[in-house]
Amino acid sequence: MEFGLFVQGYVGKRAETDPLAEHKALMEETEYVIEADKAGFKYAWASEHHFLEEYSHLSASDVFLGYLAHATERIHLGSGIFNPLAQVNHPVKVAEKVAMLDHLSEGRFEFGSGRGAGSHEILGFLPGITDMNHTKEIWEETIAEFPKMWLQEEYEGFQGKHWQLPPRKVFPKPYGASHPAMWYAAGSPSSYAMAAKKGLGVLGFSVQKVSDMEWVLEQYKTAIRDAEPVGDFVNDNVMVTSTAICAETHEKAVRIAVDGGLNYLQSLVFRYHDTFPRPEGIPEWPEVLPDYTEEIIELLIAEELMICGDPDEVTRQCKRWEQAGADQLSFGLPIGISPEDTLTTIKLIGEHVIPKIDTDPVHRTTRMRQAAAG
């Protein structure tokens, strides 16, 4: 199992007291990715969200990732996600950005796509629609066109229901042979199945128990054997996410988690991701979950809903995801904790956890792309 980092420009309540909170959040997250590169993490994923106050101010993630392409050396940089709906980003411009980032990173880019976070974001670009599943139709119409734009000398053009383009040469072409691995942000078992059918890797951003995800991962692995890939190769890959806090001792890690504002972050998740099923006990916004206590943090650890502890504990917790069938575990780092504690988490995982689990020096997607290129 490989390891990654997930950043989204989470500002939270800091802006109430610090006029530079947004700037600091974005710059801190570039530092986290740079340090993760040095620590041996293989992937860094950057969100694309719009209008989601406090929750995610990382909207121009192509610019963010372009900076990181120059600032890092080995880590793969992924769009988690780029939104290819024509009403948000024209598909040709998405194809151009992906290929450009592939050049700037010299083959280290990963193309993740998705359909937006929820009604607040979607209705900003598609006002008046009543069924948020309408975006699925637009995405499905579009996704298979990207490999054609990259690999055909002159793209044959497209006449669809939601966008059109006459034949044109689309530049630049990706770096080297084939094209970046393609992923889809999935939050439900049916989305995993759809991704498998199309030969796409899955970005599993919805945090669930390991035990609740095992059967979903197994079904994906079974379905992808019969994939009809939209791209140049099948990206047989599932990334899952979890909050992660690693410290020198268990007690210190729990104290950091208590002060991390996880209750507020979780409340914002369900404020904006209103297409997610709402678990029992999650209040309607503007009500928020109560502050987490040490007892709640210990319960979240026991229920395998977060990674938290000393390096040995974190290693055991990560191995549970590996046993469940995850190909990659990416960590969301609580912005409520200090940058120093966050960098300690990255450093300790890099020194003590990754070497015990990920022993392959080559990225999984690199092997797939090289095989497709012959």
GIMOQUI-V681604 format. One record per residue. N is the residue number from 1. RES is the residue in three letters. SS is DSSP state (alpha for helix, beta for strand, coil for the rest). PHI is phi in whole degrees, -180 to 180 (* if undefined). PSI is psi in whole degrees, -180 to 180 (* if undefined). Layout:
N|RES|SS|PHI|PSI  N|RES|SS|PHI|PSI
//
This chain:
1|MET|coil|*|137  2|GLU|beta|-97|171  3|PHE|beta|-128|145  4|GLY|beta|-141|178  5|LEU|beta|-130|145  6|PHE|beta|-126|125  7|VAL|beta|-125|151  8|GLN|coil|-146|9  9|GLY|coil|68|44  10|TYR|coil|-77|120  11|VAL|coil|-101|-39  12|GLY|alpha|64|-147  13|LYS|alpha|-83|-1  14|ARG|alpha|-61|-29  15|ALA|alpha|-66|-18  16|GLU|alpha|-66|-26  17|THR|coil|-122|-12  18|ASP|coil|-132|111  19|PRO|coil|-65|-15  20|LEU|coil|-102|15  21|ALA|alpha|-58|-44  22|GLU|alpha|-61|-48  23|HIS|alpha|-60|-46  24|LYS|alpha|-62|-41  25|ALA|alpha|-61|-46  26|LEU|alpha|-67|-42  27|MET|alpha|-72|-36  28|GLU|alpha|-62|-39  29|GLU|alpha|-72|-30  30|THR|alpha|-64|-39  31|GLU|alpha|-65|-38  32|TYR|alpha|-62|-41  33|VAL|alpha|-68|-41  34|ILE|alpha|-62|-43  35|GLU|alpha|-71|-34  36|ALA|alpha|-64|-37  37|ASP|alpha|-59|-46  38|LYS|alpha|-67|-31  39|ALA|alpha|-84|-7  40|GLY|coil|102|5  41|PHE|coil|-65|146  42|LYS|coil|-97|-19  43|TYR|beta|-139|148  44|ALA|beta|-136|128  45|TRP|beta|-114|134  46|ALA|beta|-119|134  47|SER|coil|-76|165  48|GLU|coil|-130|106  49|HIS|coil|-130|156  50|HIS|coil|-134|136  51|PHE|coil|75|7  52|LEU|beta|-96|80  53|GLU|coil|-54|135  54|GLU|coil|73|-43  55|TYR|coil|-71|-47  56|SER|beta|-155|112  57|HIS|coil|-104|12  58|LEU|coil|-93|86  59|SER|coil|-96|-45  60|ALA|coil|-92|66  61|SER|alpha|-70|-21  62|ASP|alpha|-65|-38  63|VAL|alpha|-68|-45  64|PHE|alpha|-57|-46  65|LEU|alpha|-73|-30  66|GLY|alpha|-63|-41  67|TYR|alpha|-61|-45  68|LEU|alpha|-70|-26  69|ALA|alpha|-60|-35  70|HIS|alpha|-83|-29  71|ALA|alpha|-88|-8  72|THR|coil|-123|170  73|GLU|coil|-122|-41  74|ARG|coil|-121|-32  75|ILE|coil|-64|139  76|HIS|beta|-81|141  77|LEU|beta|-110|125  78|GLY|beta|-123|147  79|SER|beta|-85|116  80|GLY|coil|-125|55  81|ILE|coil|-137|176  82|PHE|beta|-94|136  83|ASN|beta|-94|110  84|PRO|coil|-94|14  85|LEU|coil|-67|132  86|ALA|coil|-57|-31  87|GLN|coil|-73|-16  88|VAL|coil|-104|-56  89|ASN|coil|-139|122  90|HIS|coil|-59|134  91|PRO|alpha|-54|-38  92|VAL|alpha|-64|-41  93|LYS|alpha|-68|-33  94|VAL|alpha|-64|-46  95|ALA|alpha|-59|-41  96|GLU|alpha|-65|-43  97|LYS|alpha|-64|-43  98|VAL|alpha|-60|-48  99|ALA|alpha|-65|-38  100|MET|alpha|-65|-44  101|LEU|alpha|-66|-32  102|ASP|alpha|-63|-39  103|HIS|alpha|-68|-50  104|LEU|alpha|-62|-31  105|SER|coil|-94|-3  106|GLU|coil|54|54  107|GLY|coil|89|15  108|ARG|coil|-103|15  109|PHE|beta|-95|144  110|GLU|beta|-122|128  111|PHE|beta|-97|100  112|GLY|beta|-100|137  113|SER|beta|-128|164  114|GLY|beta|-168|-169  115|ARG|coil|-123|10  116|GLY|coil|105|161  117|ALA|coil|-82|-34  118|GLY|coil|174|-170  119|SER|alpha|-64|-37  120|HIS|alpha|-61|-42  121|GLU|alpha|-76|-48  122|ILE|alpha|-62|-43  123|LEU|alpha|-70|-16  124|GLY|alpha|-65|-31  125|PHE|alpha|-105|-27  126|LEU|coil|-124|66  127|PRO|coil|-63|140  128|GLY|coil|98|-16  129|ILE|coil|-72|148  130|THR|coil|-109|-15  131|ASP|coil|-119|113  132|MET|coil|-65|-18  133|ASN|coil|-70|-9  134|HIS|alpha|-58|-30  135|THR|alpha|-67|-26  136|LYS|alpha|-63|-40  137|GLU|alpha|-62|-42  138|ILE|alpha|-68|-45  139|TRP|alpha|-62|-45  140|GLU|alpha|-65|-33  141|GLU|alpha|-66|-27  142|THR|alpha|-99|-37  143|ILE|coil|-60|-36  144|ALA|coil|-74|-10  145|GLU|alpha|-79|-23  146|PHE|alpha|-63|-48  147|PRO|alpha|-59|-33  148|LYS|alpha|-66|-43  149|MET|alpha|-62|-37  150|TRP|alpha|-79|-38  151|LEU|alpha|-101|-26  152|GLN|coil|-78|135  153|GLU|coil|-57|-48  154|GLU|coil|-121|118  155|TYR|beta|-60|133  156|GLU|coil|-69|-11  157|GLY|coil|90|171  158|PHE|beta|-151|135  159|GLN|beta|-126|92  160|GLY|coil|-111|-177  161|LYS|coil|-74|-33  162|HIS|coil|-110|-16  163|TRP|coil|-160|159  164|GLN|beta|-140|155  165|LEU|beta|-157|130  166|PRO|coil|-72|167  167|PRO|coil|-55|132  168|ARG|beta|-152|152  169|LYS|coil|-84|122  170|VAL|coil|-101|123  171|PHE|coil|-126|154  172|PRO|coil|-77|164  173|LYS|coil|-79|159  174|PRO|coil|-59|163  175|TYR|coil|-75|123  176|GLY|coil|73|-160  177|ALA|coil|-81|162  178|SER|coil|60|-144  179|HIS|coil|-155|167  180|PRO|coil|-59|151  181|ALA|coil|-59|144  182|MET|beta|-110|135  183|TRP|beta|-131|160  184|TYR|beta|-133|134  185|ALA|beta|-78|112  186|ALA|coil|-118|139  187|GLY|coil|-123|-1  188|SER|coil|-139|157  189|PRO|alpha|-55|-37  190|SER|alpha|-66|-33  191|SER|alpha|-70|-37  192|TYR|alpha|-60|-45  193|ALA|alpha|-63|-41  194|MET|alpha|-65|-43  195|ALA|alpha|-61|-43  196|ALA|alpha|-61|-43  197|LYS|alpha|-59|-36  198|LYS|coil|-89|1  199|GLY|coil|75|25  200|LEU|coil|-98|145  201|GLY|beta|-70|160  202|VAL|beta|-112|132  203|LEU|beta|-100|103  204|GLY|beta|-92|85  205|PHE|coil|-84|-13  206|SER|coil|-85|118  207|VAL|coil|-78|123  208|GLN|coil|-137|170  209|LYS|coil|-62|151  210|VAL|alpha|-58|-46  211|SER|alpha|-63|-32  212|ASP|alpha|-75|-19  213|MET|alpha|-97|-15  214|GLU|alpha|-58|-46  215|TRP|alpha|-71|-31  216|VAL|alpha|-66|-44  217|LEU|alpha|-64|-40  218|GLU|alpha|-63|-42  219|GLN|alpha|-64|-41  220|TYR|alpha|-61|-47  221|LYS|alpha|-63|-33  222|THR|alpha|-73|-45  223|ALA|alpha|-68|-34  224|ILE|alpha|-73|-14  225|ARG|alpha|-62|-27  226|ASP|alpha|-108|27  227|ALA|coil|-64|146  228|GLU|coil|-113|87  229|PRO|coil|-65|137  230|VAL|coil|-79|-19  231|GLY|coil|-104|-167  232|ASP|coil|-75|-17  233|PHE|coil|-156|161  234|VAL|coil|-82|125  235|ASN|coil|-98|83  236|ASP|coil|-77|91  237|ASN|coil|-160|130  238|VAL|beta|-125|121  239|MET|beta|-101|133  240|VAL|beta|-119|158  241|THR|beta|-120|151  242|SER|beta|-155|148  243|THR|beta|-65|144  244|ALA|beta|-138|130  245|ILE|beta|-138|120  246|CYS|beta|-124|131  247|ALA|coil|-138|176  248|GLU|coil|-65|-31  249|THR|coil|-132|159  250|HIS|alpha|-61|-44  251|GLU|alpha|-62|-41  252|LYS|alpha|-67|-40  253|ALA|alpha|-62|-41  254|VAL|alpha|-67|-41  255|ARG|alpha|-63|-41  256|ILE|alpha|-62|-42  257|ALA|alpha|-64|-40  258|VAL|alpha|-60|-37  259|ASP|coil|-89|6  260|GLY|coil|-88|-1  261|GLY|coil|66|30  262|LEU|alpha|-65|-30  263|ASN|alpha|-64|-39  264|TYR|alpha|-72|-41  265|LEU|alpha|-60|-45  266|GLN|alpha|-64|-37  267|SER|alpha|-65|-39  268|LEU|alpha|-68|-33  269|VAL|alpha|-56|-47  270|PHE|alpha|-85|-12  271|ARG|alpha|-67|-45  272|TYR|alpha|-99|-33  273|HIS|coil|-90|65  274|ASP|coil|-78|0  275|THR|coil|-87|-10  276|PHE|coil|-75|145  277|PRO|coil|-60|134  278|ARG|coil|-89|113  279|PRO|coil|-64|155  280|GLU|coil|-61|136  281|GLY|coil|97|-9  282|ILE|coil|-87|115  283|PRO|coil|-75|159  284|GLU|coil|-76|134  285|TRP|coil|-61|138  286|PRO|coil|-91|6  287|GLU|coil|-66|145  288|VAL|coil|-126|162  289|LEU|coil|-63|149  290|PRO|coil|-67|160  291|ASP|coil|-56|141  292|TYR|coil|-77|137  293|THR|coil|-100|174  294|GLU|alpha|-60|-36  295|GLU|alpha|-66|-40  296|ILE|alpha|-67|-42  297|ILE|alpha|-61|-44  298|GLU|alpha|-62|-37  299|LEU|alpha|-67|-43  300|LEU|alpha|-61|-38  301|ILE|alpha|-66|-46  302|ALA|alpha|-63|-35  303|GLU|coil|-84|4  304|GLU|coil|61|40  305|LEU|coil|-104|-4  306|MET|coil|-157|156  307|ILE|beta|-97|120  308|CYS|beta|-160|131  309|GLY|beta|152|-164  310|ASP|coil|-81|172  311|PRO|alpha|-56|-38  312|ASP|alpha|-67|-42  313|GLU|alpha|-64|-44  314|VAL|alpha|-64|-38  315|THR|alpha|-60|-46  316|ARG|alpha|-63|-41  317|GLN|alpha|-66|-39  318|CYS|alpha|-67|-38  319|LYS|alpha|-64|-26  320|ARG|alpha|-63|-40  321|TRP|alpha|-68|-38  322|GLU|alpha|-63|-43  323|GLN|alpha|-64|-31  324|ALA|alpha|-74|-14  325|GLY|coil|110|7  326|ALA|coil|-70|140  327|ASP|coil|-90|-26  328|GLN|beta|-147|138  329|LEU|beta|-117|117  330|SER|beta|-111|138  331|PHE|beta|-102|129  332|GLY|beta|-90|129  333|LEU|coil|-103|124  334|PRO|coil|-60|123  335|ILE|coil|-74|-17  336|GLY|coil|-70|-13  337|ILE|coil|-94|165  338|SER|coil|-71|153  339|PRO|alpha|-57|-34  340|GLU|alpha|-63|-44  341|ASP|alpha|-68|-35  342|THR|alpha|-65|-45  343|LEU|alpha|-65|-32  344|THR|alpha|-64|-42  345|THR|alpha|-57|-48  346|ILE|alpha|-61|-45  347|LYS|alpha|-65|-46  348|LEU|alpha|-67|-40  349|ILE|alpha|-65|-40  350|GLY|alpha|-65|-37  351|GLU|alpha|-81|-39  352|HIS|alpha|-115|-24  353|VAL|alpha|-102|-55  354|ILE|alpha|-57|-45  355|PRO|alpha|-61|-22  356|LYS|alpha|-87|-13  357|ILE|alpha|-120|-46  358|ASP|coil|-105|98  359|THR|coil|-103|1  360|ASP|coil|-93|120  361|PRO|coil|-72|-14  362|VAL|coil|-101|136  363|HIS|coil|-64|141  364|ARG|alpha|-59|-44  365|THR|alpha|-70|-28  366|THR|alpha|-63|-43  367|ARG|alpha|-62|-42  368|MET|alpha|-64|-45  369|ARG|alpha|-66|-40  370|GLN|alpha|-65|-39  371|ALA|alpha|-65|-39  372|ALA|alpha|-66|-33  373|ALA|alpha|-78|-13  374|GLY|coil|81|*
//
